[in-house]
Amino acid sequence: MSASIAVTGAVKSFGDLRVIDGIDLSLAAGSVTAVLGPSGSGKSTLLRAINHLEPLDRGVVTIGGETVGVRLRTGRDGSARYRELPERLIRRQRSRIGFVFQRFELFPHLTALENVAEGPIAAGVPRAEALTRARELLDRVGLGDRGDARPRQLSGGQQQRVAIARALALEPSVVLLDEPTSALDPELVGEVLGVIRSLADSGTTLVIVTHEIAFAREVADHVVFLDHGRVVEQGPPAQVIDAPQHPRTRDDQVARPRVL
């Protein structure tokens, strides 16, 4: 089942550099959101903040109405503040949030099948059941015949498809994809985008950081454009990509979409 995402008052800095600067977002359950913007605009940091890989300095993320990584606590003086959850509870939350990294992050010593099954097994799913589910997911991404291959025996596009299958293994309510085609040779991009298209049609809540403008126009129902850690424009693709209102959005590549 898909879940809504809300980001409220999000702020994140690394030293003196403020990477996320007061972001507010509300993304409906089952929606497909493309996050666009120039390099260094905070796109990947925002994605990592959603599943608490990068804890926020201020603000909060909720998924399906549940705060991620923190809980609200009221002090004896009546003051309210968010406190970090124990790591075991954060890991439990992350198990419901699929994450696809730019550079695959597969375990090199495991086969494709074992990479997909590893998460469910670690979460307590019986091994036989986890392997059956992993085979189904590899079939879904078109790699049912490569389950015994290790990452080094797969092309970059195949490795990324395994990574997508792995992100789906625990049946997450939300899937986050961080520039899933950026590490691929151009001829391999299409096969990965095809898998994401089918995932978008399944009703899963997706948030995709991407530079593939034509793809964002095709699959997203909501587009967010970031610049210097702020949302400068958001809305349907027909607005943000084809008829941007903000000068910064018009100046960027969003106004000059490349053809895939």
N, C-alpha and C positions, 0 to 999 in steps of 0.2 A: 504494500500500500504506500502511495506517495505521501509526502508531507510538505507543509508550507515552510518557508524560511523567512525570518525577520532579522534584520541587522539594525540595531538602534544605537545611535551616537558613537559609532565605532571610531576609535583612535588607536594608532599604533606607530611608535617611533623606534628607530634604531640609532641610539646615540642622539645626536642633534638633528637627525633626518626624520621628519615626520612623513611616513609612507602612506598611512591612512588618516584622513583628516576630517572626521565628523561625518561618516557615511551612514545614511539611513536607507534601507531597502525593505520592500515587502514583496515576496515572491510567492505566488499561489501554488498550492499543491498540484502536481502534474504539469507545471509550466516548464518551458524550456527557455532559459535565459542565456544570452550571449553577452559576455563582458569584453568590451573593446577598449582600445586606448593605446597610446604610444608606450614604448618600453620605459620602465621606471615609473609608470603611473599608479602602481599599487595593485594591479590586477591579481597577480599570483599571491601576494600577501593577503588580500581579501579572501581568496579562496581558502588559503591555509588557516585563516582565522575562523572560517565557518565551521571547520571540524576541530578547532582548538589546537592545531599544530603550531600556530603562532598565537599565544594568548594575547588578548587585547590589553592595552594600558587603561582604556576607558571604554564603556559601552558594553553591549551584550548581544549575543546571538541566540535566537531560539529556533528550534526545528520542531514542528508539530506542537508548538506551545511549550516545549521543554527547553529551559536554558541549557546551553552547551558549555561544559567545562567548569561552570560556577553555579553556586546557589546563593539566593538572597538570604542574608542573615540580619536579624535585628538586634542591636546592642542593648545593654541595660538602660542606656540613656535615650532609647527610642530611635537612634540613628540606624539607617539601613545601608548595608554595603554587600557587595558580592564577594564571596570567598571561594577560593579554588577547591574543586572537588578532589577527593583522593584519586590517584592514578588509575586504580582498578575500575572506578566508576566512569572515568573519562574513556578508558579503553572500551567499556561496554557501550557507551554512546557512539564511539567511532565505528563500532561494528555495524551500526545502522546507517552509516554514511560512507558510501563507496567513494574512493579517491583514485583517479588515474593521473599519474605523474608524467611530466614531460619526457623523461628518459626511462620509462618502463619500470625500473626498480624491481625486476624479477630476481629471484634467488638463482644464481648461476649453477648451483650444484643440484637443483631439482628439475625434474621434467616439467613440461608445460602442464600436464595433468596435476602433478604434485603442487606446482605453484598455485593453481586455482583452488585446490582442496586444502591447502595449508591453513588458511584462515578459519574455515569451519571446523577443522580438526582441533585447532588451538582453542576454539570456543566451546568445545565439548561435543560436537556432532560426531556420531560414530563414523569410523573411517570408511566403512563400506558405503554408507549413505553419502558422505562427503565426496567420495570418488565418483559415485553415480551422478551426483549433481554437477560435478566438475566436467564429466564427459558431456552432459547435456549442454552446458554453457560453451564448451569448446565447439560443439556442433553449431550452436547458435551464432558464433562468430566466424564460422566457416573453417574451423581447424580441427574437426573431429578426427582427422587422420594423422594429426601431429602431436598427439598426447604424450608420446614417448620421447619427443625431441627436447633437448635442453636448449636454453636461450641462445647459445652460440651457434646452434644449428638452424636458427630461424632468421628470416629477414627482419629488418626493423619494423615493417608493417605487421608482420606476424607476431612479433614480440608485443607490440602495442595492443593487438587484438587479444592476446593472452592476458595482458594487464587489464583490459576492459572486462574480460570474463572473470578475472579474479575480483575486480571491484563489485561484481554482481553476485558473488558466491554466497554472501550472507543475506541476500535479498534485501538490500538497503532501501530505505524510503527516499533517499536523496543520493544522487551521484554527482560528484564534482570532477571536472576534467580540466587539467591545467595545460593548456596549449598542447593537446594530444598529438598534433602533427608536426610540431616545430623541430623534432629531432629526426624527421624522416626525409629521405630523398624524395624529390617531387613526384616520381613515378609511383611511389608507395602511398602517397597521401590519400588517393581516391578510395583505396580499400578500407582504410580506417574510417574515413568519413561515411562510407556506406554503412558500417556497423553502427556508428553513432546515429545516423538517420533512422535505422530500425529501432534503436533504443528510444529515440525521441517519440516514435510512434506508439511506444508501449505504455505511455502514461506515467513513467517514472519522472520525478522532479529532477531536472538537469540544470546545472550551472556550468557553462563552458567558457573558459578563457581562450580566446582565439584571435588570430590575425586573418582568418579565412573569411573575408567579408561576404562573398557570394554565398558561402555555406551558412553563415549567420542569418542572412536574409531568408534563406530557404527553410531552415529548421526552427529558428527561434520565434517565439511569440512575444518575447520581451528582450530589448536590447538596452544595456547599460554602458555608457561611455564615461570612462574615468580619465582624469588628468590631474597630476600632482596630488593624488590621493583623495580627490573629491569627485562626486558624481556631477558632471556638468550637463548631462542630458540622459534621459531614459524614456522609453516608450516602445511602441511597436516598431518593427523594422521599417515599415513604410514611412515612419516619421524620422527615426534617428539615422537610418542609412540613406534613404532616398530623398528626404527633405529635411535635413538637420536645421535646427533653429539657432543653436548656439554657435558663435563665431569659431570657437576652438574645435567643435565637431566638424564644421564645414571645412576647416583648414586641414584636417587630418585625412588619412587615407580612407576614412569612412566615406568621404565625398567622392573618392576615386576608386571604387571597388575593383579588385582584380578578378579576372575570369579564371575559374578553375578548369 
